[in-house]
Amino acid sequence: MLKLTRRALMAAVAVTPLMTFAASAEGLISIIVTDPANPYWKTEGDVAKATAESMGYTANVAAHKGDTNAESTLIDTAITNKSVAIILDPANADGSIGAVKKAVDAGIPVFLVNAEINQEGLAKAQLVSNNAQGAALGAEQWVSMVGDKGNYVELFGNPADNNAATRSNGYETVITQYPDLVKVGKEVADWDRTKGYQKMQSLLQANPDIIGVISGNDEMALGAIAALKEAGKLANVKVGGFDGSPDAVDAVKAGEMQYTVLQPVAVFSAEAVKQADTFIKTGATGAATEKQLFDCLLITKDNVDKYTGPFTLSQ
């Protein structure tokens, strides 16, 4: 996998991703995200669309909401509309393979963003956050905030998304180095704020003495914070998130969330479109590998003021 260094990423995120390009192009780029109700996926779609349009393409954004059947239908629509490329955040690591293959068989190059599929050689590129690096970064910060002793719980994302397990395993690798930190509960909340709130209520009832919550994303963490506030427990429980969403940044500023791990979605969404443009014009993406990792950044109270826009941290 190609990996962007921290220095290169910091340079990239300091530049507005919606820059104008001089290259002339034409045709439709179809962008398919998970659910724009989540600010992360909204940014993903907005940045990809704006980048495509700035390069001379027409672009549209649609959402499958994690449903592989809906995803397949949207791929059919992209084929019918004679798209010159598809930017796709896949619904399922295994279940999306058929949809990608269908587009490829129709002669349309596919560029995956944010999540992977469990097959290489179909998509022209798979551009994702370095989730293992980001999880380790977050877990180390979380331990520094909660200390090395006590009970904690974890909120886990959608099991159909490889990122959920990668982040959870990254947390585990760090936290198990502290044997007196004991995970007393773990619940799947599917990246969703409402489910995070509900699961946190249940976890609190069973484990009223916890000192920390480590979450696979910001939305679940924000749901947990709401439940902790309602129970009058937030002052004694440290919460960590993952994504770098605007709401999470506000929670960090307010002292309600200890940190969030910024995924550079604005960077790799723009980069996917640039690689699509290069492929359309030259037959190659210009990247060394299909799978490409983009390092995450830590946002705490110490650097939160450098957050200059959705999922963008300036140096």
Secondary structure as a PSIPRED ss2 file (coil, helix, strand):
# PSIPRED VFORMAT (PSIPRED V4.0)

   1 M C   1.000  0.000  0.000
   2 L E   0.000  0.000  1.000
   3 K E   0.000  0.000  1.000
   4 L E   0.000  0.000  1.000
   5 T C   1.000  0.000  0.000
   6 R H   0.000  1.000  0.000
   7 R H   0.000  1.000  0.000
   8 A H   0.000  1.000  0.000
   9 L H   0.000  1.000  0.000
  10 M H   0.000  1.000  0.000
  11 A H   0.000  1.000  0.000
  12 A H   0.000  1.000  0.000
  13 V H   0.000  1.000  0.000
  14 A C   1.000  0.000  0.000
  15 V C   1.000  0.000  0.000
  16 T C   1.000  0.000  0.000
  17 P C   1.000  0.000  0.000
  18 L C   1.000  0.000  0.000
  19 M C   1.000  0.000  0.000
  20 T C   1.000  0.000  0.000
  21 F C   1.000  0.000  0.000
  22 A C   1.000  0.000  0.000
  23 A C   1.000  0.000  0.000
  24 S C   1.000  0.000  0.000
  25 A C   1.000  0.000  0.000
  26 E C   1.000  0.000  0.000
  27 G C   1.000  0.000  0.000
  28 L E   0.000  0.000  1.000
  29 I E   0.000  0.000  1.000
  30 S E   0.000  0.000  1.000
  31 I E   0.000  0.000  1.000
  32 I E   0.000  0.000  1.000
  33 V E   0.000  0.000  1.000
  34 T C   1.000  0.000  0.000
  35 D C   1.000  0.000  0.000
  36 P C   1.000  0.000  0.000
  37 A C   1.000  0.000  0.000
  38 N C   1.000  0.000  0.000
  39 P H   0.000  1.000  0.000
  40 Y H   0.000  1.000  0.000
  41 W H   0.000  1.000  0.000
  42 K H   0.000  1.000  0.000
  43 T H   0.000  1.000  0.000
  44 E H   0.000  1.000  0.000
  45 G H   0.000  1.000  0.000
  46 D H   0.000  1.000  0.000
  47 V H   0.000  1.000  0.000
  48 A H   0.000  1.000  0.000
  49 K H   0.000  1.000  0.000
  50 A H   0.000  1.000  0.000
  51 T H   0.000  1.000  0.000
  52 A H   0.000  1.000  0.000
  53 E H   0.000  1.000  0.000
  54 S H   0.000  1.000  0.000
  55 M C   1.000  0.000  0.000
  56 G C   1.000  0.000  0.000
  57 Y C   1.000  0.000  0.000
  58 T E   0.000  0.000  1.000
  59 A E   0.000  0.000  1.000
  60 N E   0.000  0.000  1.000
  61 V E   0.000  0.000  1.000
  62 A E   0.000  0.000  1.000
  63 A E   0.000  0.000  1.000
  64 H C   1.000  0.000  0.000
  65 K C   1.000  0.000  0.000
  66 G C   1.000  0.000  0.000
  67 D C   1.000  0.000  0.000
  68 T H   0.000  1.000  0.000
  69 N H   0.000  1.000  0.000
  70 A H   0.000  1.000  0.000
  71 E H   0.000  1.000  0.000
  72 S H   0.000  1.000  0.000
  73 T H   0.000  1.000  0.000
  74 L H   0.000  1.000  0.000
  75 I H   0.000  1.000  0.000
  76 D H   0.000  1.000  0.000
  77 T H   0.000  1.000  0.000
  78 A H   0.000  1.000  0.000
  79 I H   0.000  1.000  0.000
  80 T H   0.000  1.000  0.000
  81 N C   1.000  0.000  0.000
  82 K C   1.000  0.000  0.000
  83 S C   1.000  0.000  0.000
  84 V C   1.000  0.000  0.000
  85 A E   0.000  0.000  1.000
  86 I E   0.000  0.000  1.000
  87 I E   0.000  0.000  1.000
  88 L E   0.000  0.000  1.000
  89 D C   1.000  0.000  0.000
  90 P C   1.000  0.000  0.000
  91 A C   1.000  0.000  0.000
  92 N C   1.000  0.000  0.000
  93 A C   1.000  0.000  0.000
  94 D C   1.000  0.000  0.000
  95 G C   1.000  0.000  0.000
  96 S C   1.000  0.000  0.000
  97 I H   0.000  1.000  0.000
  98 G H   0.000  1.000  0.000
  99 A H   0.000  1.000  0.000
 100 V H   0.000  1.000  0.000
 101 K H   0.000  1.000  0.000
 102 K H   0.000  1.000  0.000
 103 A H   0.000  1.000  0.000
 104 V H   0.000  1.000  0.000
 105 D H   0.000  1.000  0.000
 106 A C   1.000  0.000  0.000
 107 G C   1.000  0.000  0.000
 108 I C   1.000  0.000  0.000
 109 P C   1.000  0.000  0.000
 110 V E   0.000  0.000  1.000
 111 F E   0.000  0.000  1.000
 112 L E   0.000  0.000  1.000
 113 V E   0.000  0.000  1.000
 114 N C   1.000  0.000  0.000
 115 A C   1.000  0.000  0.000
 116 E C   1.000  0.000  0.000
 117 I C   1.000  0.000  0.000
 118 N C   1.000  0.000  0.000
 119 Q C   1.000  0.000  0.000
 120 E C   1.000  0.000  0.000
 121 G C   1.000  0.000  0.000
 122 L C   1.000  0.000  0.000
 123 A C   1.000  0.000  0.000
 124 K C   1.000  0.000  0.000
 125 A E   0.000  0.000  1.000
 126 Q E   0.000  0.000  1.000
 127 L E   0.000  0.000  1.000
 128 V E   0.000  0.000  1.000
 129 S E   0.000  0.000  1.000
 130 N C   1.000  0.000  0.000
 131 N H   0.000  1.000  0.000
 132 A H   0.000  1.000  0.000
 133 Q H   0.000  1.000  0.000
 134 G H   0.000  1.000  0.000
 135 A H   0.000  1.000  0.000
 136 A H   0.000  1.000  0.000
 137 L H   0.000  1.000  0.000
 138 G H   0.000  1.000  0.000
 139 A H   0.000  1.000  0.000
 140 E H   0.000  1.000  0.000
 141 Q H   0.000  1.000  0.000
 142 W H   0.000  1.000  0.000
 143 V H   0.000  1.000  0.000
 144 S H   0.000  1.000  0.000
 145 M H   0.000  1.000  0.000
 146 V H   0.000  1.000  0.000
 147 G C   1.000  0.000  0.000
 148 D C   1.000  0.000  0.000
 149 K C   1.000  0.000  0.000
 150 G E   0.000  0.000  1.000
 151 N E   0.000  0.000  1.000
 152 Y E   0.000  0.000  1.000
 153 V E   0.000  0.000  1.000
 154 E E   0.000  0.000  1.000
 155 L E   0.000  0.000  1.000
 156 F E   0.000  0.000  1.000
 157 G C   1.000  0.000  0.000
 158 N C   1.000  0.000  0.000
 159 P C   1.000  0.000  0.000
 160 A C   1.000  0.000  0.000
 161 D C   1.000  0.000  0.000
 162 N H   0.000  1.000  0.000
 163 N H   0.000  1.000  0.000
 164 A H   0.000  1.000  0.000
 165 A H   0.000  1.000  0.000
 166 T H   0.000  1.000  0.000
 167 R H   0.000  1.000  0.000
 168 S H   0.000  1.000  0.000
 169 N H   0.000  1.000  0.000
 170 G H   0.000  1.000  0.000
 171 Y H   0.000  1.000  0.000
 172 E H   0.000  1.000  0.000
 173 T H   0.000  1.000  0.000
 174 V H   0.000  1.000  0.000
 175 I H   0.000  1.000  0.000
 176 T C   1.000  0.000  0.000
 177 Q C   1.000  0.000  0.000
 178 Y C   1.000  0.000  0.000
 179 P C   1.000  0.000  0.000
 180 D C   1.000  0.000  0.000
 181 L E   0.000  0.000  1.000
 182 V E   0.000  0.000  1.000
 183 K E   0.000  0.000  1.000
 184 V E   0.000  0.000  1.000
 185 G E   0.000  0.000  1.000
 186 K E   0.000  0.000  1.000
 187 E E   0.000  0.000  1.000
 188 V E   0.000  0.000  1.000
 189 A C   1.000  0.000  0.000
 190 D C   1.000  0.000  0.000
 191 W C   1.000  0.000  0.000
 192 D C   1.000  0.000  0.000
 193 R H   0.000  1.000  0.000
 194 T H   0.000  1.000  0.000
 195 K H   0.000  1.000  0.000
 196 G H   0.000  1.000  0.000
 197 Y H   0.000  1.000  0.000
 198 Q H   0.000  1.000  0.000
 199 K H   0.000  1.000  0.000
 200 M H   0.000  1.000  0.000
 201 Q H   0.000  1.000  0.000
 202 S H   0.000  1.000  0.000
 203 L H   0.000  1.000  0.000
 204 L H   0.000  1.000  0.000
 205 Q H   0.000  1.000  0.000
 206 A H   0.000  1.000  0.000
 207 N C   1.000  0.000  0.000
 208 P C   1.000  0.000  0.000
 209 D C   1.000  0.000  0.000
 210 I C   1.000  0.000  0.000
 211 I C   1.000  0.000  0.000
 212 G E   0.000  0.000  1.000
 213 V E   0.000  0.000  1.000
 214 I E   0.000  0.000  1.000
 215 S E   0.000  0.000  1.000
 216 G C   1.000  0.000  0.000
 217 N C   1.000  0.000  0.000
 218 D H   0.000  1.000  0.000
 219 E H   0.000  1.000  0.000
 220 M H   0.000  1.000  0.000
 221 A H   0.000  1.000  0.000
 222 L H   0.000  1.000  0.000
 223 G H   0.000  1.000  0.000
 224 A H   0.000  1.000  0.000
 225 I H   0.000  1.000  0.000
 226 A H   0.000  1.000  0.000
 227 A H   0.000  1.000  0.000
 228 L H   0.000  1.000  0.000
 229 K H   0.000  1.000  0.000
 230 E H   0.000  1.000  0.000
 231 A C   1.000  0.000  0.000
 232 G C   1.000  0.000  0.000
 233 K C   1.000  0.000  0.000
 234 L H   0.000  1.000  0.000
 235 A H   0.000  1.000  0.000
 236 N H   0.000  1.000  0.000
 237 V C   1.000  0.000  0.000
 238 K E   0.000  0.000  1.000
 239 V E   0.000  0.000  1.000
 240 G E   0.000  0.000  1.000
 241 G C   1.000  0.000  0.000
 242 F C   1.000  0.000  0.000
 243 D E   0.000  0.000  1.000
 244 G C   1.000  0.000  0.000
 245 S C   1.000  0.000  0.000
 246 P H   0.000  1.000  0.000
 247 D H   0.000  1.000  0.000
 248 A H   0.000  1.000  0.000
 249 V H   0.000  1.000  0.000
 250 D H   0.000  1.000  0.000
 251 A H   0.000  1.000  0.000
 252 V H   0.000  1.000  0.000
 253 K H   0.000  1.000  0.000
 254 A C   1.000  0.000  0.000
 255 G C   1.000  0.000  0.000
 256 E C   1.000  0.000  0.000
 257 M C   1.000  0.000  0.000
 258 Q C   1.000  0.000  0.000
 259 Y E   0.000  0.000  1.000
 260 T E   0.000  0.000  1.000
 261 V E   0.000  0.000  1.000
 262 L E   0.000  0.000  1.000
 263 Q C   1.000  0.000  0.000
 264 P C   1.000  0.000  0.000
 265 V H   0.000  1.000  0.000
 266 A H   0.000  1.000  0.000
 267 V H   0.000  1.000  0.000
 268 F H   0.000  1.000  0.000
 269 S H   0.000  1.000  0.000
 270 A H   0.000  1.000  0.000
 271 E H   0.000  1.000  0.000
 272 A H   0.000  1.000  0.000
 273 V H   0.000  1.000  0.000
 274 K H   0.000  1.000  0.000
 275 Q H   0.000  1.000  0.000
 276 A H   0.000  1.000  0.000
 277 D H   0.000  1.000  0.000
 278 T H   0.000  1.000  0.000
 279 F H   0.000  1.000  0.000
 280 I H   0.000  1.000  0.000
 281 K H   0.000  1.000  0.000
 282 T H   0.000  1.000  0.000
 283 G C   1.000  0.000  0.000
 284 A C   1.000  0.000  0.000
 285 T C   1.000  0.000  0.000
 286 G C   1.000  0.000  0.000
 287 A C   1.000  0.000  0.000
 288 A C   1.000  0.000  0.000
 289 T C   1.000  0.000  0.000
 290 E C   1.000  0.000  0.000
 291 K E   0.000  0.000  1.000
 292 Q E   0.000  0.000  1.000
 293 L E   0.000  0.000  1.000
 294 F E   0.000  0.000  1.000
 295 D C   1.000  0.000  0.000
 296 C C   1.000  0.000  0.000
 297 L E   0.000  0.000  1.000
 298 L E   0.000  0.000  1.000
 299 I E   0.000  0.000  1.000
 300 T C   1.000  0.000  0.000
 301 K C   1.000  0.000  0.000
 302 D C   1.000  0.000  0.000
 303 N C   1.000  0.000  0.000
 304 V H   0.000  1.000  0.000
 305 D H   0.000  1.000  0.000
 306 K H   0.000  1.000  0.000
 307 Y E   0.000  0.000  1.000
 308 T E   0.000  0.000  1.000
 309 G E   0.000  0.000  1.000
 310 P C   1.000  0.000  0.000
 311 F C   1.000  0.000  0.000
 312 T E   0.000  0.000  1.000
 313 L E   0.000  0.000  1.000
 314 S C   1.000  0.000  0.000
 315 Q C   1.000  0.000  0.000
